[in-house]
């Protein structure tokens, strides 16, 4: 599940925020302009006087070697001073130091303690990330109920990644009762923000009629939105719907275009579907060399342990074709497959 990197981005945002002129704002402005000779002494003076923002920026400076030597122990020292005053970005970044074991012994429990402190202040990016840790069981025991709680906090603030994650939990009944209408609600919120993964999920629910009345045209529309953002599953679904004429006028040339696009992104289902189209002459001229090539690619793309049966099926389909082909045709198919593999994105 996706997590948003929240470290240096927070520094950039903080430094770019307009503020009333003063010693801290002057020092931050100089730091933002990378005038470290000016900024560091000013920040150090403020930090030693207890200014949490200055302490945080000094931590960042030693982490990134901005005007001072890179020194993770010093980074942790300044982050901790700031974090103990309740500075949320310092708390999150201190958690990252514990997570990575930089400047302190690696300690996932301590990392999560600081991550939670930061998230509890209401930052939706931090809340979403904490949800991911609980969902995936990273640094804490896997806890879907706690994951859903954190995703909801972030989702209600408009965080698209959290909305998509919460929709997935409702669709699967993890940490919450299975509820397809509620899944659609959250998927759609994320999809309307342009989240390609959520757009695909909305399409799947429309196609299956889960949580909504089945509607292939609407499914196709959402799949295409995801596909146009480069989502391989979206391109696969669009290709299949063109091939079958579901939700759109049947068009085999468009089907092949989208399926090839998906397969070029290593979508195994798309490669397998193309293999079947060429093997059976469905919508295009039967071509065993092309079919063999696509089945070979599908077998290579089915990499995950859960896809073993699909991989074996692609291999069986490829080997059946081998019996109908000349040795020269088989060699040509293998050459084409090797060329395609080198071009996969």
C-alpha positions in Angstrom: 0.0 0.0 0.0 1.2 3.5 -0.9 2.9 5.7 1.7 3.7 9.4 1.0 7.3 10.6 1.7 6.8 13.4 4.2 10.3 14.5 5.1 12.1 17.1 3.1 8.8 18.1 1.4 7.6 19.4 4.7 10.7 21.6 5.0 10.2 23.0 1.6 6.6 23.9 2.4 7.6 25.5 5.7 10.3 27.6 4.1 8.0 28.7 1.3 5.2 29.9 3.6 5.0 33.7 3.8 5.4 35.1 7.3 5.8 38.3 9.2 9.4 39.6 9.1 11.5 38.7 12.2 14.7 36.9 13.2 13.3 33.4 12.5 11.6 34.4 9.2 14.8 36.1 8.1 16.8 33.0 8.9 14.3 30.7 7.2 14.3 32.9 4.1 18.1 32.8 3.9 18.1 29.0 4.4 15.5 28.7 1.6 17.8 30.7 -0.7 20.6 28.3 0.4 22.6 31.2 1.9 23.8 28.9 4.7 26.6 31.1 5.9 24.0 33.6 6.9 21.2 31.3 7.9 23.0 28.7 10.1 24.4 31.1 12.8 21.0 32.8 13.1 19.2 29.5 13.3 21.6 28.1 15.9 21.2 31.2 18.1 17.4 30.8 17.9 17.6 27.1 18.5 19.7 27.4 21.6 17.1 29.9 22.9 14.5 27.1 22.5 12.8 27.9 19.2 11.3 24.7 18.0 11.2 25.7 14.3 14.8 26.7 14.3 15.8 23.4 16.0 13.9 21.5 13.4 15.6 23.3 10.5 19.0 22.7 12.1 18.2 19.0 12.2 17.3 19.1 8.6 20.6 21.0 7.8 22.7 18.4 9.5 20.7 15.6 7.8 21.2 17.1 4.3 24.7 18.7 4.9 23.3 22.1 4.2 25.9 24.5 5.5 27.1 22.0 8.2 28.7 18.6 7.9 26.3 15.7 7.5 25.9 14.3 11.1 22.9 12.1 11.8 23.6 12.1 15.6 23.3 15.9 15.5 20.2 15.6 13.3 18.5 13.4 16.0 19.6 15.8 18.7 17.9 18.8 17.1 14.9 16.9 15.9 14.4 15.6 19.5 14.6 19.0 21.0 12.0 20.3 18.6 9.8 17.2 18.7 9.6 17.3 22.5 8.1 20.8 22.2 5.4 19.4 20.0 6.7 20.3 16.6 4.9 17.9 14.3 7.4 17.8 11.4 10.2 17.2 13.9 8.2 14.4 15.5 7.7 12.7 12.1 11.3 13.2 11.0 12.6 11.9 14.3 10.4 8.8 13.7 12.1 8.4 10.3 15.5 8.5 12.0 14.5 5.7 14.3 12.9 3.8 11.4 16.1 3.9 9.4 18.5 3.6 12.3 20.3 6.8 11.4 21.9 8.6 14.3 20.1 6.2 16.7 19.8 2.4 17.0 17.0 1.3 14.7 13.8 1.0 16.7 10.5 0.5 15.0 8.5 0.9 18.2 10.1 4.2 18.9 9.6 5.3 15.3 5.9 4.5 15.5 5.6 6.4 18.8 6.9 9.6 17.1 4.9 8.9 13.9 1.7 8.7 16.0 2.5 11.9 17.9 2.9 13.7 14.6 -0.2 12.2 13.1 -2.3 13.0 16.2 -1.8 16.7 15.5 -4.0 16.3 12.4 -1.7 16.2 9.4 -3.6 14.0 6.9 -0.4 12.9 5.2 1.0 11.6 8.4 -2.3 10.0 9.3 -2.5 8.2 6.0 1.1 6.9 6.4 0.3 5.6 9.9 -2.7 3.8 8.5 -0.3 2.1 5.9 2.0 0.9 8.7 -0.9 -0.6 10.6 -2.4 -2.1 7.4 0.9 -3.7 6.3 2.2 -4.6 9.8 5.3 -2.5 9.4 6.8 -1.5 12.8 3.6 -2.6 14.6 1.5 -5.7 14.6 -0.9 -5.7 11.7 -4.2 -4.2 12.8 -6.8 -3.5 10.2 -9.2 -1.8 12.7 -6.5 0.7 13.6 -5.5 1.1 10.0 -9.1 1.9 9.0 -9.3 4.5 11.9 -6.2 6.3 10.7 -7.3 6.1 7.0 -10.7 7.6 8.0 -9.0 10.5 9.8 -7.0 11.4 6.6 -9.8 10.6 4.2 -12.2 12.9 5.9 -9.7 15.7 5.3 -9.7 14.9 1.6 -6.5 12.8 1.3 -7.0 10.8 -1.9 -4.6 8.0 -1.0 -6.4 7.4 2.3 -9.8 7.6 0.6 -8.7 4.9 -1.8 -7.3 2.8 1.0 -10.5 3.2 3.1 -12.6 2.2 0.1 -10.5 -0.9 -0.3 -11.0 -1.9 3.3 -14.7 -1.6 2.9 -14.6 -3.6 -0.3 -12.7 -6.4 1.4 -14.2 -6.2 4.9 -10.9 -5.5 6.6 -11.1 -3.6 9.8 -14.7 -2.6 9.0 -17.8 -4.6 7.9 -17.8 -5.3 4.2 -19.9 -2.6 2.6 -19.7 -2.1 -1.2 -21.8 1.2 -1.2 -19.4 2.6 1.4 -16.4 1.3 -0.7 -17.8 3.1 -3.7 -18.3 6.3 -1.8 -14.6 6.5 -0.8 -13.3 5.1 -4.0 -15.2 7.7 -5.9 -14.0 10.6 -3.7 -10.4 9.5 -4.5 -11.2 8.9 -8.2 -12.7 12.3 -8.6 -9.4 13.7 -7.4 -7.6 11.9 -10.2 -6.3 8.9 -8.3 -5.8 6.3 -11.0 -6.0 3.3 -8.7 -9.3 4.5 -7.3 -10.6 5.1 -10.9 -9.9 1.5 -11.7 -11.7 0.3 -8.5 -14.8 2.4 -9.3 -14.8 0.8 -12.8 -14.6 -2.6 -11.3 -17.6 -2.0 -8.9 -19.6 -0.6 -11.8 -18.8 -3.6 -14.0 -19.6 -6.1 -11.2 -22.7 -4.2 -10.0 -21.3 -4.1 -6.4 -22.6 -1.2 -4.4 -24.2 0.3 -7.5 -26.4 -0.9 -10.4 -24.2 -2.6 -13.0 -23.2 -0.3 -15.8 -20.6 -1.3 -18.4 -20.6 2.2 -20.0 -19.8 3.8 -16.7 -17.2 1.1 -15.9 -15.6 1.8 -19.3 -15.5 5.5 -18.6 -13.7 5.1 -15.3 -11.3 2.4 -16.7 -10.4 4.8 -19.5 -9.7 7.6 -17.1 -7.2 5.4 -15.2 -5.7 4.1 -18.4 -5.1 7.6 -19.8 -3.0 8.2 -16.7 -0.8 5.2 -17.6 -2.4 2.6 -15.3 -1.7 -0.9 -16.8 -4.8 -2.5 -15.4 -7.0 0.3 -16.8 -5.5 -0.2 -20.2 -6.1 -3.9 -20.0 -9.8 -3.4 -19.0 -10.3 -0.9 -21.8 -8.8 -3.3 -24.3 -11.0 -6.2 -23.2 -14.1 -4.0 -23.3 -13.3 -2.9 -26.8 -12.7 -6.6 -27.8 -16.0 -7.7 -26.3 -18.1 -4.6 -27.2 -19.0 -4.1 -23.5 -19.9 -0.5 -22.6 -18.4 0.6 -25.9 -18.8 -0.2 -29.6 -16.7 -3.3 -30.4 -13.5 -2.3 -32.1 -10.7 -4.8 -32.3 -8.1 -2.4 -33.5 -8.7 -0.2 -30.4 -8.7 -3.4 -28.3 -5.2 -4.4 -29.6 -3.9 -0.8 -29.2 -4.9 -0.7 -25.5 -3.8 -4.3 -24.8 -0.4 -3.7 -26.3 -0.1 -0.6 -24.3 -0.9 -2.5 -21.1 1.5 -5.4 -22.0 4.3 -2.9 -22.6 3.9 -2.0 -18.9 4.3 -5.7 -18.0 0.6 -6.4 -17.5 0.5 -10.2 -17.7 -3.3 -10.4 -18.3 -3.0 -8.2 -21.3 -0.2 -10.2 -22.8 -2.2 -13.4 -22.2 -5.3 -12.0 -23.8 -3.3 -10.9 -26.9 -1.9 -14.4 -27.1 -5.4 -15.8 -27.2 -6.6 -13.3 -29.8 -3.8 -14.2 -32.1 -4.0 -17.9 -31.5 -7.7 -18.1 -32.2 -7.8 -15.4 -34.9 -10.3 -13.5 -32.8 -10.8 -10.0 -34.3 -7.5 -10.2 -36.3 -5.6 -12.5 -38.5 -4.5 -15.8 -36.8 -0.8 -15.6 -36.2 1.0 -18.3 -34.2 4.3 -16.4 -34.0 2.5 -13.4 -32.4 0.5 -15.7 -30.2 3.6 -17.6 -29.0 5.4 -14.3 -28.3 2.5 -12.9 -26.2 2.1 -16.1 -24.2 5.8 -16.1 -23.6 5.7 -12.6 -22.3 2.7 -13.4 -20.2 4.6 -16.2 -18.5 7.5 -13.8 -17.8 5.2 -11.1 -16.4 3.3 -13.5 -14.0 6.0 -13.1 -11.4 4.2 -13.1 -8.0 3.7 -16.3 -6.0 -0.1 -15.8 -6.2 0.1 -15.9 -10.1 1.7 -19.4 -10.4 -1.4 -20.9 -11.9 -1.7 -18.1 -14.5 2.0 -18.5 -15.3 1.7 -22.2 -15.8 -1.4 -21.6 -18.0 0.5 -19.2 -20.2 3.3 -21.7 -20.6 0.9 -24.5 -21.5 -0.7 -22.3 -24.1 2.6 -21.3 -25.6 3.9 -24.9 -25.7 0.7 -26.1 -27.4 1.4 -23.6 -30.2 5.0 -24.8 -30.5 3.7 -28.1 -31.7 1.9 -26.3 -34.6 4.9 -24.2 -35.6 8.1 -24.7 -37.5 11.4 -24.4 -35.7 12.0 -21.1 -37.6 8.7 -19.7 -36.4 9.5 -20.6 -32.8 12.8 -19.0 -33.0 11.2 -15.9 -34.5 8.6 -15.8 -31.7 11.4 -16.1 -29.1 13.4 -13.3 -30.7 10.3 -11.0 -30.8 9.6 -11.8 -27.1 13.2 -11.0 -26.1 12.9 -7.7 -28.0 9.7 -6.8 -26.3 11.1 -7.7 -22.8 13.9 -5.2 -23.3 11.3 -2.5 -24.1 9.0 -3.1 -21.2 8.5 0.0 -19.0 
